[in-house]
Amino acid sequence: MTAIRVLLVDDDPLVRAGLSLMLGGADDIDIVGEAADGAEVEALVDRTHPDVVLMDIRMPGVDGLTATERLRGRGQAPQVVVLTTFHADEQVLRALCAGAAGFVLKDTPPAEILTAVRRVAAGDPVLSPAVTRQLMRHAADGAADARRTRARARLAALNDREREVAVAVGRGLSNAEIATGLFMSVATVKTHVSRVLAKLGLNNRVQIALLAHDAGLLEEEQEGR
């Protein structure tokens, strides 16, 4: 079994120590490095090649948002999970839009943080459907009409099947759940998700979910039931 390589980024040494102790005790997790500032992240990633970066949002030097944007703008970037003390923080939303695969609260139980790292490494976002809806509602506040127009124009590039998959991703469903609901194999779902990402120029499933919500696709699905 290949261990999941994890890089910890937090300006609080006690938080890093706690995460290292908690995650490092798992057989399938390997803590490959630690950083106290976002400015250190790119060099550490080049040196340690992590699969997942646990990234604090608020740091006194280069913050987690900026570091996430820099990382996700590179080729072969690791997945990023942001760490926060808030459920619906504007900075968390911006990090998700920048390409983070999700977020976990710092007071999340250890077992759930382990699950989050494993899920992100496997390609699934770390956002419950309830939290996803909360963040997406927050994203649409104040500019819903303009967002919907732009989102619909972008989604016009998808065919009908890809659109169905995008809606399912927006509902927070896993690949297995989408496969069951749309009567296709998990491998086919992954292919469709990859095509959606490529056609829309997105980084991950969270960004698909945000775009589907902005376009009103989730509301249309609810009304059609």
C-alpha positions in Angstrom: 0.0 0.0 0.0 1.4 3.4 -1.0 1.1 6.0 1.8 -0.6 9.3 1.1 2.1 12.0 1.3 0.9 15.0 3.4 2.4 18.5 3.8 1.2 20.5 6.9 1.0 24.3 6.6 0.1 26.3 9.7 1.7 29.2 11.5 0.8 27.7 14.9 3.5 25.1 15.9 1.0 23.5 18.4 -1.5 22.9 15.6 1.2 21.4 13.4 2.4 19.2 16.1 -1.1 18.0 16.9 -1.9 17.3 13.2 1.4 15.5 12.7 0.8 13.3 15.8 -2.7 12.5 14.7 -2.1 11.9 11.0 1.3 10.4 11.4 -0.1 7.6 13.5 -2.1 6.2 10.5 -0.4 3.4 8.5 -1.4 5.0 5.2 -0.3 8.6 5.9 3.2 9.9 5.6 3.9 13.5 6.9 6.6 14.7 4.4 7.0 18.3 5.6 5.8 21.2 7.6 5.6 25.0 6.9 4.8 28.0 9.0 4.1 30.4 6.2 2.6 30.2 2.7 5.8 31.6 1.3 7.5 28.3 2.0 4.9 26.1 0.3 6.0 26.0 -3.3 9.6 25.1 -2.5 8.5 22.4 0.0 6.1 20.9 -2.6 9.0 20.7 -5.1 11.2 19.0 -2.6 8.7 16.6 -0.9 6.1 15.9 -3.6 3.0 15.7 -1.4 -0.3 14.3 -2.5 -2.3 16.5 -0.2 -1.5 19.9 1.5 -3.4 20.8 4.7 -3.3 24.6 4.5 -4.2 27.1 7.1 -6.1 30.1 5.7 -4.8 32.8 8.0 -1.0 33.2 8.3 0.9 36.4 9.0 3.2 36.2 5.9 1.8 34.7 2.7 -1.7 33.5 3.6 -3.3 30.2 2.7 -5.4 31.7 -0.1 -2.5 33.1 -2.0 -0.5 29.9 -1.5 -3.4 27.9 -2.7 -3.8 30.0 -5.8 -0.1 29.7 -6.6 -0.1 25.9 -6.1 -3.2 25.2 -8.1 -1.9 27.4 -11.0 1.0 24.9 -11.5 1.1 21.7 -13.4 0.7 18.5 -11.4 -0.4 20.4 -8.3 -1.2 18.5 -5.1 -4.7 18.6 -3.7 -5.2 21.3 -1.1 -7.5 21.1 1.9 -7.9 24.4 3.8 -8.0 24.5 7.6 -10.4 27.0 9.2 -12.2 27.8 12.5 -15.3 29.0 10.6 -18.1 27.1 8.7 -18.8 29.9 6.2 -15.8 32.1 5.9 -15.4 34.4 2.9 -11.8 33.4 2.7 -12.7 29.7 2.6 -15.0 30.4 -0.3 -12.3 32.2 -2.1 -9.9 29.3 -1.5 -12.4 26.8 -2.9 -12.8 29.0 -6.0 -9.0 29.1 -6.3 -8.9 25.3 -6.5 -8.9 23.9 -3.0 -10.5 20.5 -2.8 -12.4 21.4 0.3 -12.0 22.4 3.9 -12.0 21.0 7.4 -12.6 22.8 10.7 -9.6 22.8 13.1 -11.8 21.3 15.8 -13.0 18.4 13.6 -12.6 15.0 15.3 -9.3 13.2 14.4 -11.0 10.4 12.6 -12.9 12.8 10.3 -9.7 14.7 9.4 -8.1 11.3 8.5 -11.1 10.5 6.3 -10.9 13.9 4.7 -7.3 13.4 3.7 -8.0 10.0 2.3 -11.0 11.2 0.3 -9.1 14.1 -1.2 -6.2 11.9 -2.2 -8.8 9.6 -3.9 -10.2 12.5 -5.8 -13.4 13.3 -3.9 -14.1 16.8 -2.4 -14.2 17.2 1.4 -17.5 19.1 1.6 -20.7 17.7 3.0 -23.8 18.5 0.8 -25.1 20.8 3.6 -21.8 22.8 3.8 -21.6 22.9 0.0 -25.0 24.4 -0.3 -24.2 26.9 2.4 -21.0 28.1 0.8 -22.6 28.2 -2.7 -25.5 30.3 -1.4 -23.0 32.6 0.1 -21.1 32.8 -3.2 -24.2 33.9 -5.1 -25.3 36.7 -2.7 -25.4 40.1 -4.2 -24.7 39.2 -7.8 -26.9 36.2 -8.6 -28.2 37.3 -12.0 -24.7 38.2 -13.4 -23.3 34.9 -12.0 -26.1 32.9 -13.5 -25.6 34.5 -17.0 -21.9 33.8 -16.9 -22.3 30.3 -15.6 -24.9 29.3 -18.1 -22.7 30.6 -21.0 -19.8 28.4 -19.7 -22.0 25.3 -19.2 -23.3 25.5 -22.8 -20.1 23.7 -23.7 -21.3 20.5 -22.0 -23.4 17.8 -23.6 -26.5 16.5 -21.9 -24.7 13.6 -20.1 -21.9 15.9 -18.9 -24.5 18.3 -17.6 -26.2 15.6 -15.6 -22.9 14.6 -14.1 -22.2 18.3 -13.3 -25.5 18.6 -11.5 -24.8 15.4 -9.5 -21.4 16.7 -8.5 -23.1 19.9 -7.4 -25.3 17.9 -5.1 -22.2 16.7 -3.4 -22.5 13.1 -4.6 -19.5 10.7 -4.8 -18.5 9.0 -8.0 -20.2 5.8 -6.8 -23.4 7.6 -5.9 -23.5 9.3 -9.3 -22.9 6.0 -11.1 -25.8 4.4 -9.3 -28.1 7.4 -9.9 -27.3 7.8 -13.6 -26.9 4.0 -14.4 -23.3 4.1 -15.5 -20.0 2.6 -14.2 -17.7 4.5 -11.8 -15.1 4.6 -14.5 -17.5 6.3 -16.9 -18.4 8.9 -14.2 -14.7 9.7 -13.7 -14.3 10.1 -17.5 -17.3 12.5 -17.6 -16.0 14.5 -14.6 -12.6 14.8 -16.3 -14.2 16.0 -19.5 -16.3 18.6 -17.6 -13.2 19.9 -15.9 -11.3 20.1 -19.2 -14.1 21.8 -21.1 -14.8 24.3 -18.4 -11.1 25.0 -17.5 -11.7 24.0 -13.8 -9.4 22.5 -11.2 -11.7 20.2 -9.3 -15.2 19.0 -8.4 -15.8 21.8 -5.9 -15.5 24.3 -8.7 -18.0 22.3 -10.8 -20.4 22.4 -7.9 -20.1 26.2 -7.5 -20.6 26.7 -11.2 -23.6 24.4 -11.3 -25.2 26.3 -8.5 -24.5 29.7 -10.0 -26.2 28.5 -13.2 -29.3 27.5 -11.3 -29.0 23.8 -12.3 -29.6 22.5 -8.8 -32.8 24.6 -8.5 -34.0 23.4 -11.8 -33.5 19.8 -10.8 -35.4 20.3 -7.5 -38.3 21.9 -9.4 -38.4 19.0 -11.9 -38.8 16.4 -9.2 
